[in-house]
Amino acid sequence: MTAISTLLSKIQADRKQTQLTSANIARANVDGYTRKVAYEEKTVINNAVTGVKQSQVERVVDPVLQKEVRTQNSNLGKSARLQEYYTNISQLLGSKGDQSSFVHNLNNFAAQMTQVASITDGNKKREAVQQAVTLCSQLNNISDHINQLRGQTDQELANAIDQLNEMMTSMEDFNRQIVSLSINNQDATNLEDERDLVIHNAAELSGVKIYDGQFKNKTLALESGDILATSTATFSLSYNAATYVAPGDPLSNITNAFGVNITNTFSNGRISGLLELRNKILPDIQAELDELTRVVRDTTNALHNEAAALGGDSTLTGLSRAPGVPAPGQLSGITDISGQGTLRIGVTDIDGTLLDYKDVPLTDGMTVGGLVASINATPYVNGNAVGAFTVTQLATGELQIISTTNKSVAIGAAGTVKPTLSATTTYDATKAYGLSHFFGLNNLFDTGNQVASPTAQIGIANSISVRSSIYANTSNLSIGRLSNLIPAPTGKGLGLRANDATVALEIGDTLAGGTLNFLNAGALKASNISTTEYATRIMSLVQSDIAQSKSTQQITQRVYDELTTLTQQKSGVEPAEEIMRVFELTNSINLASKSLNIVTSMEKDLIQTLSR
């Protein structure tokens, strides 16, 4: 019987091997499946070999290679997400040589201002205003898209955390099943494959650590060591996406199951890339654009408020807020102000003739209401024969100057000292602005409720626009100065000369080549350069980051692909080899079956012979 039992055990072992090999072939293309192998083992009773059996099924896995693949998958998860967003940013900003980039449009605006040769040059004025509108629209568009991308990262982070939590639930379930089967010496290799696939996918989201336990249990943790899943529990992460994201808005932290903030512990995986975009890359670009906008706005407005427009509006209305006014910055009649110089407000006709004017000295210890009263009480130099104006403060805080119908308001200086104000009880030159600039009476650029400021302002690139009265009537573009002579000339065309374009030239030259104070913003350090140079630096920095990101992503992808190919070669199923293995096993079964028939026949003959 020993020979028969040995042959039967061989047939049974080969059949199990055939089933195992067939399963390998059938699941060759299943994601995460690893080749399964088993070996023949001798069965021994009383020191005698009684047959063979199949060993326990094992997976063909290289633990070191598997760990490297997971690590590289985390690196790829981060670099791929960064590159995807950088591609969007690149399309948004264009390149330095692009004729439609914001750098080009800023240069065009500066150049267009220098080309306005005279106050009466209507075509050049229209072109300059249109270029200003184009620049504002582009800054708005870029900044809005940057902010939208930040909102998108916020939503993607919430989705990624949800995905990770779902994976942890699957991880716990697989752990429980695998431990149960392992305790009872049952095959759990396919479940181990599915669990490894969960770990692999989790690694794309975040760097992970794996701790091996008894009965093939695995504990999954973040790279920080925070436990996510065991065989008995999951420890979910929390993240609350915002319903609306404005520039500079603080966004949700990632907290662990115990409520601890772990946002800064992510250094690899898609989540890390999204956090870097949300917290650093996109806010840096926003801050740099805001700083560029602040300097363009304040530089242009400071000069434009020193100028007057030939045939301009008969009404000038300022802003409800002013620089340096204590929070919330709202102007009122009792707002403290102090000044120096002598303010000149006049009324001009279409030819630039100064019809009449008032000169009002500025002193310490004034209030806005007191200044308004002082202006109105000051007599006209020419006795109000042909031109007049009134100054009022609106209920919402704005100063408003209204002239005689069909005549233009002009603001300037009497003498060589520019009239300036600071929102202090005693004049402070470090906090002072030209009077018209202080009140925002003749701004070229507006930024909503944000007014001139020496400090950073978040979100102003999203809101900068050309003042509506100038956009509607380009004649209101102010490019020359009201005469500061004392007394002022009242001859025809002498108050505001038609050929005076000095302010327009100063605006263009200062933006393109001036030494302007830029603060630390984003990844750019504080500097004293022109606005066009600063814009070029923004573009260069972003383009450098984009190129670096692309290179990193390509290298990471190549390494990951090579590792996965190597893993497939070691752990994957090669159908041709497995089919050959089935053929060999079939031949072995056939041979063993024939041998069994011969042995059985011989045994029968022997029994019959012995029984005669």
Secondary structure, 3 states (H helix, E strand, C coil): CHHHHHHHHHHHHHHHHHHHHHHHHHCCCCCCCCCEECCEEEEEECCEEEEEEECCCEECCCHHHHHHHHHHHHHHHHHHHHHHHHHHHHHHHCCCCCCCCHHHHHHHHHHHHHCCCCCCCHHHHHHHHHHHHHHHHHHHHHHHHHHHHHHHHHHHHHHHHHHHHHHHHHHHHHHHHHHHHHHCCCCCHHHHHHHHHHHHHHHHHCCEEEEECHHHCEEEEECCCCEEECCCCECCCECCCCCCCCCCCCCCCCECCCCCECHHHCCCHHHHHHHHHHHHHHHHHHHHHHHHHHHHHHHHHHHHCCCECCCCCCEEECCCECCCCCCCCECCCCCEEEEECEEEEEEECCCCCEEEEEEEECCCCEEHHHHHHHHHHCCCCCCCCCCCEEEEECCCCCEEEEECCCCEEEEEECCCCCCEEECCCCCCHHHCEEHHHHHCCCCCEEECCECCCCCCCCCHHHCCEECHHHHHCHHHCCCECCCCCCCCCCCCCCCCCCCCCHHHHHHHHHHHHCCEEECCECCECCEEECHHHHHHHHHHHHHHHHHHHHHHHHHHHHHHHHHHHHHHHHHCCCHHHHHHHHHHHHHHHHHHHHHHHHHHHHHHHHHHHHCC
